[in-house]
Amino acid sequence: MGEIPYKYINVVGASGSGTTTLGRALAARLGSTFFDADDFYWMPTVPPFSMKRSAAKRASMLKKGMTSAFEAVVSGSLCSWGRDIEDSFELVIFLALPTKLRLERIERRDIALYGRCEPKFLDWAARYDEGDITCRSLALHEAWLSDRQCRVIRLEGDETVEERVERAIALANSGEKHARTAR
């Protein structure tokens, strides 16, 4: 566990908020295994993200991965994955960024990875702040976070990956639960 006293960490937030980037960097810094929820949620298809795994299958796969890892950082939303998965974390880090910045990041990322950005996906991501609890939204995440029995910390605003890693570690080791940056 090294720098922080948590074995299993979940990094969650809206699409484009940096959950995968922070999760990967935090895992590398802590010497933990990294998992991305998308790798369990979606079947490997061409084009990607077109066929979902069953809820039972994805939960089983992630649980198996986590139990085989001594320590793990999991990026992505795990709402409705089942209490066994959802309650297995000792720390949840919630990331928040302004919608405009998230959409710019999504567009850059998708063009770099796939050669294009799907307009339907951008429209879906843009509705995160206004959606209700029936879809992946801020309201759903807030409800899910309020139900967690573990420590929850929040990182708001734009920072470099290194700054976010440092902030997450500092908050995890302090009594604070919230950090907002000016950027």
Buried (B, 14 or more C-beta within 10 A) or exposed (E): EEBBEBBBBBBBBBBBBBBBBBBBBBBEBBEBBBBBBBBBBBEEEEEEEEEEBEEEEBBBBBBEBBEEBEBBBBBBBBBEBBEEBBEBBBBBBBBBBEBEBBBEBBBEBBEEEEEEBBEEBBEBBBBBEEBEBEEBBBBBBEEBBEEBEBBBBBBBBBBEEEBBBEBBBBBBEEEEEEBEEEE
